[in-house]
């Protein structure tokens, strides 16, 4: 499936790795990154709106959708640092040395790392319904970790998680599409089928992405925290209110990383760009005006 009205291209970013990128519009550039277990299609509504006055680039992340899925040779192939470098290289190849960046879920972790590593390139940052990796692991303690069981499953050494997920991929990936969506109509059957197909075909790389978050990604965040590094660009975070289920201070955690922070609690499910695209579009336009 494709986003209507967008052109598509494969853009080389790192050696033999190329990303599938949808693009449309003209004006100040913004890049939109998807999360799990999805593809660039999550942005289909928001991207079309923003393309009225922005150059909008919507890639499939390395290891997802129609982008390349290199084997994880060193435990760092799917680090958020390398995936963030992909995005910077993609934008540069398309003529953009600076751009705004918005990410959802896994894409927000890539966006966060790209913004930390490339502060002169990322002009604005938006993160949808996620905590930075280091804070996520701190929050998921004790029985609260059951909510994020997939984080622990996919953090295991290569072999077991891939085999378990491959035994019933649609059940596994579909579980999250169902559990995390408050409005089932937001993900129509054809889009859901596209997500499940893409995920079935990317099990090793999806697991490698998650495994990196328990190792190298956490280490990168720890190094930045120890060095006192923070995000200098304007940052907007849209986040669910987990209430007593996950009792953490989301605003406080994000403020440790971002000096110029706008944090909003949302009432939709996890897939906010599909469940309430107008909320996301309004927030992104406000961010870009800061």
KOLDRENKOL-648308 format. One record per residue: x, y, z of N, C-alpha, C in turn. Coordinates in steps of 0.001 Angstrom, whole numbers, padded with zeros to 6 digits, m for minus. Example, Ala and Ser with C-alpha at 12.3 -4.5 7.8 and 13.67 -1.06 7.14 Angstrom:
residues 2
REC  n_east n_north    n_up ca_east ca_north   ca_up  c_east c_north    c_up
REC  013190 m005690  007800  012300  m004500  007800  013200 m003300  007800
REC  012850 m002250  007080  013670  m001060  007140  012900  000030  007870
END
This chain:
residues 290
REC  n_east n_north    n_up ca_east ca_north   ca_up  c_east c_north    c_up
REC  000836 m001200  000000  000000   000000  000000  000872  001250  000000
REC  000300  002326 m000537  001020   003591 m000586  000121  004723 m000111
REC  000746  005841  000253 m000004   007031  000632 m000429  007741 m000641
REC m001701  007954 m000795 m002228   008569 m002003 m001627  009955 m002219
REC m001201  010217 m003460 m000657   011521 m003817  000816  011683 m003530
REC  001463  010655 m002978  002893   010726 m002670  003699  009967 m003711
REC  004871  010480 m004015  005822   009777 m004865  006700  008894 m003985
REC  007219  007826 m004588  008034   006883 m003833  009404  006722 m004477
REC  010393  006526 m003623  011748   006326 m004105  012503  005467 m003107
REC  013512  004774 m003589  014438   004059 m002716  015696  004905 m002598
REC  016065  005232 m001369  017177   006144 m001118  018275  005395 m000367
REC  019462  005326 m000953  020599   004669 m000311  021067  005512  000868
REC  021311  004850  002012  021682   005584  003221  022953  005074  003890
REC  023265  003798  003754  024394   003230  004497  024867  001971  003789
REC  025940  002093  003014  026432   000929  002298  025387  000392  001345
REC  024981 m000856  001569  023993  m001494  000707  022566 m001285  001195
REC  022367 m000496  002238  021037  m000302  002813  020341  000875  002153
REC  019107  000640  001719  018282   001694  001139  016929  001711  001836
REC  016370  002905  001971  015066   003063  002599  014006  003338  001546
REC  012829  002798  001782  011650   003117  000989  011072  004418  001539
REC  010958  005443  000676  010554   006768  001149  009398  007302  000315
REC  008344  007736  001004  007238   008445  000368  007481  009933  000541
REC  007211  010715 m000503  007486   012148 m000418  006468  012949 m001206
REC  006168  014133 m000682  005231   015030 m001357  005379  016422 m000768
REC  004813  017408 m001456  004758   018765 m000954  005997  019574 m001237
REC  005975  020818 m000774  007115   021719 m000882  007080  022661  000310
REC  008243  023217  000614  008343   024085  001777  009283  023489  002807
REC  009292  024011  004029  010202   023503  005069  010020  021997  005262
REC  011106  021240  005317  010990   019786  005359  010680  019242  006756
REC  009887  018186  006762  009616   017438  007982  009637  015951  007642
REC  010264  015165  008496  010360   013716  008324  009507  013052  009398
REC  008739  012047  008997  007824   011346  009893  008223  009875  009979
REC  008439  009379  011208  008913   008013  011424  007860  007177  012149
REC  007617  005996  011640  006588   005105  012183  007125  004266  013338
REC  006201  003525  013959  006573   002633  015049  006206  001189  014774
REC  006091  000415  015835  005824  m001031  015820  004352 m001257  016138
REC  003741 m002253  015498  004219  m003125  014417  003670 m002612  013082
REC  004195 m001503  012634  003593  m000796  011510  004633 m000386  010472
REC  004201  000436  009541  005058   000965  008485  004769  002454  008343
REC  005348  003055  007313  005133   004477  007084  003670  004838  006895
REC  002811  003855  006645  001396   004123  006397  000684  004743  007586
REC  001256  004634  008784  000579   005243  009935  000401  006750  009742
REC  001238  007357  008907  001222   008800  008741  000344  009246  007583
REC m000426  008345  006991 m001127   008659  005740 m002025  009892  005856
REC m002683  010105  006985 m003560   011268  007146 m002753  012528  007458
REC m001860  012417  008424 m001063   013568  008846 m000174  014060  007707
REC  000461  013128  007007  001379   013502  005929  000661  014264  004830
REC m000535  013815  004475 m001284   014487  003414 m001637  015912  003807
REC m001967  016121  005056 m002290   017466  005531 m001048  018356  005515
REC  000059  017863  006067  001262   018669  006150  001851  019004  004784
REC  001600  018144  003796  002166   018355  002463  001603  019592  001776
REC  000547  020179  002338 m000007   021403  001761  001001  022548  001819
REC  001890  022534  002826  002850   023636  002932  004216  023201  003457
REC  004484  021899  003405  005798   021396  003811  006259  020312  002840
REC  007557  020146  002743  008101   018957  002103  008050  017840  003137
REC  007301  016801  002829  007069   015731  003800  007743  014456  003307
REC  008619  013910  004127  009329   012666  003821  008906  011612  004836
REC  008433  010471  004321  007892   009433  005205  008531  008087  004844
REC  009608  007719  005512  010284   006458  005185  009768  005279  006002
REC  009976  004089  005470  009969   002898  006307  011336  002831  006971
REC  011356  002602  008278  012628   002456  008969  013416  001269  008448
REC  014714  001314  008584  015554   000140  008328  014928 m001060  009062
REC  014771 m002175  008331  014243  m003380  008958  012738 m003498  008933
REC  012040 m002502  008390  010576  m002492  008382  010050 m002232  006969
REC  008817 m002652  006736  008141  m002325  005488  008933 m002722  004268
REC  009052 m001795  003331  009764  m002066  002080  011200 m001554  002095
REC  011681 m001137  003256  013098  m000773  003374  013939 m002030  003546
REC  015241 m001898  003329  016125  m003055  003436  016220 m003541  004883
REC  016540 m004825  005012  016565  m005495  006308  017874 m006271  006455
REC  018975 m005561  006643  020262  m006260  006763  020296 m007148  007997
REC  021039 m008242  007903  021226  m009113  009061  021999 m008364  010134
REC  021653 m008644  011383  022328  m007994  012496  023625 m008735  012789
REC  024721 m008168  012374  026019  m008837  012482  026745 m008560  013791
REC  026485 m007393  014392  027312  m006974  015508  026529 m006473  016712
REC  025219 m006639  016698  024404  m006130  017785  024112 m004649  017691
REC  024670 m003989  016664  024464  m002550  016507  023808 m002183  015183
REC  023525 m003172  014359  022925  m002908  013051  021593 m002178  013195
REC  020882 m002458  014280  019585  m001821  014512  019606 m000919  015739
REC  020783 m000414  016081  020842   000591  017133  020079  001820  016658
REC  019511  002574  017584  018797   003783  017204  019772  004818  016641
REC  021040  004722  017056  022047   005621  016482  022209  005354  014990
REC  022330  004098  014604  022507   003785  013186  021229  004073  012405
REC  020089  003784  013010  018814   004056  012330  018588  005561  012207
REC  019024  006323  013218  018934   007777  013120  019864  008332  012066
REC  021056  007757  011973  021987   008166  010921  021382  007905  009536
REC  020622  006812  009415  019919   006537  008159  019046  007713  007754
REC  018306  008243  008727  017342   009309  008436  018057  010586  008029
REC  019142  010902  008710  019923   012090  008353  020510  011929  006950
REC  021023  010735  006643  021592   010483  005316  020518  010529  004237
REC  019337  009989  004550  018230   010020  003592  017849  011451  003249
REC  017683  012277  004279  017293   013661  004041  018372  014403  003249
REC  019634  014176  003599  020731   014840  002876  020752  014426  001414
REC  020509  013143  001152  020492   012658 m000228  019381  013313 m001040
REC  018330  013732 m000342  017201   014383 m001015  017303  015904 m000965
REC  018465  016391 m000492  018726   017825 m000548  018384  018617  000696
REC  018221  017941  001846  017815   018632  003071  018873  018428  004157
REC  019604  019492  004462  020644   019424  005491  020105  019736  006880
REC  018881  020241  006953  018206   020495  008216  016727  020210  008054
REC  016097  019662  009080  014687   019296  008963  014082  019045  010335
REC  012764  019175  010394  012017   018798  011591  011792  017294  011556
REC  011671  016695  012725  011577   015241  012811  010519  014855  013828
REC  009596  013986  013409  008559   013479  014304  008545  011969  014235
REC  008405  011328  015390  008386   009872  015418  007341  009347  016373
REC  006840  008175  016050  005884   007475  016913  006506  006166  017376
REC  006394  005864  018690  006807   004561  019197  008292  004318  018868
REC  008613  003227  018169  010018   002964  017829  010606  004122  017022
REC  009810  004685  016141  010274   005815  015354  010618  007018  016205
REC  009918  007175  017335  010235   008267  018243  011574  008038  018926
REC  011921  006778  019191  013231   006480  019768  014342  006778  018766
REC  014080  006455  017496  015049   006800  016439  015175  008315  016337
REC  014036  009006  016381  014050   010467  016280  014787  011095  017456
REC  014559  010576  018653  015247   011069  019844  016764  010932  019693
REC  017200  009753  019270  018636   009519  019135  019222  010391  018030
REC  018505  010542  016914  018985   011405  015835  019129  012842  016315
REC  018172  013303  017110  018223   014674  017614  019366  014862  018609
REC  019644  013836  019420  020768   013919  020351  022096  013935  019598
REC  022185  013125  018561  023448   012975  017833  023672  014048  016777
REC  022587  014656  016278  022689   015628  015175  021928  016909  015529
REC  022343  017596  016587  021576   018757  017057  021555  019933  016089
REC  022509  019993  015171  022522   021088  014202  021703  020752  012963
REC  021272  019508  012858  020495   019062  011697  019005  019001  011998
REC  018660  018519  013184  017251   018376  013564  016791  019694  014176
REC  015882  020386  013508  015463   021722  013948  014360  021667  014989
REC  013482  020668  014900  012376   020487  015821  012176  018990  016008
REC  011697  018596  017189  011497   017182  017474  010129  016950  018099
REC  009414  015959  017580  008151   015522  018176  008225  014026  018451
REC  007787  013619  019639  007772   012209  020029  006355  011837  020457
REC  005824  010783  019851  004457   010355  020117  004441  009077  020937
REC  003933  009189  022144  003609   008098  023050  004765  007140  023291
REC  005858  007701  023800  007013   006887  024138  007838  007631  025186
REC  008645  006893  025909  009666   007473  026761  011026  007167  026154
REC  012022  008007  026385  013372   007641  025952  013759  006274  026518
REC  014620  005579  025809  014934   004189  026139  015345  003998  027597
REC  016246  004818  028073  016736   004671  029445  015599  004801  030449
REC  014720  005768  030247  013588   005967  031158  012572  004837  031049
REC  012392  004316  029849  011453   003197  029655  011847  002014  030518
REC  013139  001677  030521  013586   000536  031324  013473  000825  032810
REC  013656  002073  033198  013520   002425  034608  012064  002297  035063
REC  011123  002662  034190  009697   002601  034528  009203  001160  034591
REC  009669  000314  033654  009176  m001062  033548  009840 m001966  034585
REC  009546 m001713  035853  010136  m002506  036929  009084 m003387  037592
REC  009530 m004502  038160  008641  m005391  038894  007492 m005882  038042
REC  006310 m005977  038631  005150  m006499  037906  004706 m005564  036791
REC  005105 m004288  036849  004764  m003370  035765  005399 m003820  034456
REC  006475 m004600  034543  007125  m005087  033338  006235 m005976  032499
REC  005178 m006551  033110  004271  m007410  032350  003583 m006647  031231
REC  003377 m005351  031429  002734  m004541  030394  003599 m004501  029139
REC  004897 m004515  029342  005816  m004484  028205  006525 m005806  028010
REC  005778 m006917  028113  006404  m008248  028029  007200 m008428  026751
REC  006728 m007785  025669  007407  m007958  024384  008810 m007361  024415
REC  009018 m006342  025250  010349  m005750  025377  011340 m006778  025911
REC  010899 m007553  026886  011768  m008554  027498  011925 m009780  026602
REC  010861 m010157  025930  010943  m011287  025007  011966 m011015  023914
REC  011861 m009855  023274  012722  m009575  022135  014120 m009121  022538
REC  014333 m008949  023839  015675  m008633  024320  016533 m009883  024497
REC  015920 m011061  024370  016668  m012302  024566  017654 m012537  023422
REC  018681 m013372  023666  019666  m013653  022617  019012 m014203  021358
REC  019655 m014031  020200  019075  m014479  018932  018694 m015949  018953
REC  017535 m016221  018378  017060  m017597  018244  015682 m017787  018813
REC  015567 m017766  020126  014289  m018068  020778  013183 m017079  020423
REC  013359 m015775  020588  012239  m014880  020284  011807 m014945  018826
REC  012762 m015057  017921  012410  m015136  016499  011566 m016373  016218
REC  011938 m017502  016797  011196  m018740  016563  009802 m018681  017176
REC  009698 m018148  018376  008395  m018062  019030  007442 m017164  018245
REC  007933 m016017  017813  007074  m015086  017070  006703 m015662  015712
REC  007651 m016327  015052  007385  m016896  013726  006352 m018014  013779
REC  006146 m018621  014948  005163  m019694  015070  003741 m019172  014952
REC  003504 m017919  015305  002161  m017338  015211  002285 m015830  015026
REC  002842 m015391  013905  003144  m013967  013733  001917 m013068  013740
REC  000843 m013472  013065 m000337  m012613  013020 m000962 m012477  014405
REC m000923 m013550  015192 m001433  m013486  016555 m000584 m012531  017390
REC  000726 m012647  017242  001640  m011806  018028  001497 m010340  017654
REC  001679 m010009  016385  001637  m008608  015978  000217 m008047  016073
REC m000765 m008867  015751 m002148  m008414  015842 m002568 m008100  017266
REC m001972 m008793  018228 m002267  m008532  019636 m002041 m007067  019987
REC m000960 m006493  019503 m000640  m005105  019830 m001526 m004136  019058
REC m001843 m004473  017818 m002758  m003617  017063 m004114 m003543  017747
REC m004550 m004639  018336 m005841  m004669  019026 m005766 m004018  020407
REC m004753 m004399  021179 m004648  m003949  022563 m004418 m002449  022671
REC m003642 m001897  021762 m003230  m000504  021882 m004137  000468  021137
REC m005226 m000008  020555 m006115   000850  019773 m007444  001035  020497
REC m007815  002257  020760 m009118   002520  021364 m010219  002603  020317
REC m009863  003021  019114 m010824   003120  018016 m010414  002139  016920
REC m011003  000934  016901 m010602  m000078  015913 m010770  000386  014470
REC m011721  001294  014227 m011950   001766  012861 m010793  002613  012343
REC m009906  003040  013232 m008779   003871  012810 m007792  003085  011968
REC m007794  001758  012119 m006921   000901  011318 m007820 m000037  010515
REC m008238  000361  009315 m009154  m000453  008518 m008517 m001775  008098
REC m009347 m002730  007679 m008846  m004074  007378 m007686 m004115  006389
REC m007726 m003298  005333 m006643  m003365  004348 m005323 m002854  004928
REC m005392 m001828  005775 m004180  m001311  006406 m003660 m002308  007431
REC m004568 m002890  008208 m004164  m003902  009185 m003467 m005067  008487
REC m004037 m005505  007375 m003439  m006610  006622 m002040 m006235  006130
REC m001866 m004981  005713 m000546  m004522  005256  000452 m004531  006408
REC  000018 m004115  007591  000908  m004131  008753  001313 m005555  009113
REC  000351 m006461  009113  000657  m007841  009489  001588 m008496  008479
REC  001354 m008258  007201  002217  m008824  006168  003639 m008285  006306
REC  003754 m006974  006490  005079  m006368  006613  005807 m006900  007843
REC  005084 m007101  008924  005715  m007587  010151  006127 m009049  010024
REC  005287 m009859  009392  005639  m011270  009166  006948 m011392  008410
REC  007161 m010474  007484  008331  m010540  006619  009562 m009875  007238
REC  009438 m009397  008456  010542  m008637  009067  010833 m009082  010496
REC  010497 m010315  010839  010656  m010751  012231  012098 m010608  012733
REC  013110 m011087  012011  014476  m010952  012546  014904 m009509  012782
REC  014556 m008619  011868  014989  m007231  012016  014179 m006499  013085
REC  012892 m006819  013217  012105  m006204  014286  012650 m006626  015649
REC  012953 m007921  015791  013516  m008397  017053  014869 m007729  017315
REC  015675 m007583  016270  016985  m006946  016436  016843 m005486  016871
REC  015836 m004812  016363  015549  m003440  016768  015274 m003388  018268
REC  014408 m004267  018750  014085  m004296  020174  015270 m004758  021020
REC  016001 m005742  020534  017154  m006240  021284  018174 m005121  021507
REC  018340 m004271  020494  019285  m003158  020622  018879 m002199  021736
REC  017579 m002072  021978  017130  m001150  023023  017517 m001612  024422
REC  017755 m002911  024575  018154  m003447  025878  019667 m003444  026058
REC  020380 m003052  025028  021847  m003109  025091  022445 m001764  024663
REC  022752 m001639  023388  023496  m000485  022908  022704  000813  023034
REC  021383  000776  022794  020588   002008  022889  020589  002540  024320
REC  020419  001654  025258  020439   002050  026672  021802  002646  027028
REC  022859  002036  026524  024201   002542  026798  024399  003946  026226
REC  023858  004202  025040  023983   005531  024443  023253  006576  025282
REC  022067  006237  025770  021331   007171  026622  022076  007419  027926
REC  022625  006362  028489  023367   006507  029743  024569  007433  029561
REC  025245  007306  028430  026412   008160  028165  025992  009622  028051
REC  024884  009882  027379  024411   011263  027248  023986  011821  028598
REC  023308  011002  029388  022887   011493  030702  024109  011801  031580
REC  025095  010930  031554  026293   011149  032356  027028  012418  031926
REC  026973  012710  030629  027657   013895  030098  026816  015162  030243
REC  025563  015014  030672  024688   016166  030809  024142  016684  029501
REC  024165  015857  028459  023674   016288  027151  022151  016357  027153
REC  021621  017412  026515  020172   017586  026440  019791  018038  025043
REC  018522  017932  024738  017996   018380  023462  017851  019891  023487
REC  018426  020565  022498  018374   022018  022472  017272  022589  021611
REC  016725  021779  020697  015680   022268  019806  014311  022218  020494
REC  013303  022909  019949  011958   022791  020495  011470  021338  020403
REC  010861  020854  021477  010406   019466  021554  008933  019430  021954
REC  008160  018627  021243  006768   018365  021610  006599  016879  021858
REC  005936  016536  022962  005639   015145  023287  004140  014996  023474
REC  003553  014045  022781  002160   013649  022991  002183  012277  023634
REC  001489  012128  024766  001624   010895  025536  000307  010521  026196
REC  000016  009209  026196 m001154   008711  026885 m001034  008918  028396
REC m002186  009023  029041 m002226   009028  030496 m002484  007596  030953
REC m001442  006944  031477 m001572   005562  031917 m002170  005453  033315
REC m002335  006592  033983 m002954   006573  035296 m002202  005704  036288
REC m002960  004855  036999 m002352   003989  038008 m001692  002757  037400
REC m001924  002522  036110 m001353   001333  035478  000166  001460  035377
REC  000613  002621  034939  002047   002928  034895  002247  004287  035563
REC  002367  004305  036871  002440   005585  037587  003830  006209  037513
REC  004054  006993  036478  005330   007685  036346  005078  009129  035941
REC  006038  009973  036198  005956   011394  035891  006517  011626  034490
REC  005656  011489  033485  006116   011602  032103  006724  012970  031824
REC  006071  014017  032309  006576   015367  032049  007958  015537  032685
REC  008089  015079  033917  009374   015203  034597  010475  014443  033899
REC  010164  013239  033427  011176   012438  032738  011626  013110  031448
REC  010654  013614  030686  011017   014271  029433  011756  015597  029674
REC  011396  016293  030754  012043   017576  031015  013522  017415  031361
REC  013888  016232  031828  015303   015963  032075  016115  015987  030775
REC  015428  015729  029664  016126   015663  028373  015937  016926  027528
REC  014842  017650  027728  014490   018734  026810  014250  020031  027562
REC  015008  021062  027218  014852   022356  027872  013599  023081  027381
REC  013340  022989  026089  012193   023671  025471  011137  022611  025158
REC  010321  022272  026166  009401   021138  026062  007949  021574  026113
REC  007157  021058  025199  005695   021141  025247  005187  019712  025375
REC  004590  019381  026509  004108   018019  026769  002594  018043  026890
REC  001955  017158  026115  000488   017094  026145  000039  015662  026395
REC m000968  015523  027251 m001576   014215  027479 m002704  014023  026485
REC m002725  012852  025830 m003740   012567  024819 m004750  011560  025364
REC m005944  011567  024789 m007005   010668  025243 m007274  009542  024255
REC m006501  009475  023195 m006660   008391  022222 m005886  007168  022699
REC m005903  006128  021883 m005030   005000  022122 m003612  005309  021679
REC m002809  004264  021619 m001393   004423  021295 m001176  004956  019883
REC m002028  004557  018951 m001815   004901  017545 m002474  006241  017211
REC m001994  007280  017869 m002634   008587  017820 m002660  009180  016417
REC m001653  008933  015602 m001620   009513  014258 m002735  008962  013383
REC m003252  007790  013733 m004360   007199  012990 m005697  007432  013693
REC m005686  007426  015012 m006929   007590  015757 m007377  009049  015833
REC m006422  009972  015864 m006758   011395  015915 m005720  012201  015146
REC m005695  012047  013819 m004674   012742  013025 m004723  014249  013167
REC m005908  014795  013400 m005999   016245  013556 m005272  016715  014816
REC m005288  015899  015867 m004549   016240  017086 m003056  016322  016796
REC m002568  015348  016044 m001140   015304  015731 m000759  016441  014797
REC m001564  016660  013778 m001265   017723  012815 m001231  019085  013497
REC m002210  019333  014361 m002245   020608  015089 m001006  020773  015959
REC m000621  019700  016649  000556   019763  017514  001830  019980  016710
REC  001935  019330  015553  003139   019500  014726  003220  020902  014150
REC  002114  021437  013724  002136   022800  013191  002512  023804  014287
REC  002020  023574  015495  002386   024460  016609  003884  024327  016924
REC  004394  023104  016869  005824   022890  017094  006658  023618  016053
REC  006280  023485  014807  007059   024096  013723  007027  025619  013777
REC  006050  026166  014466  005962   027627  014603  006783  028152  015770
REC  007332  027269  016601  008135   027705  017758  009551  028113  017348
END
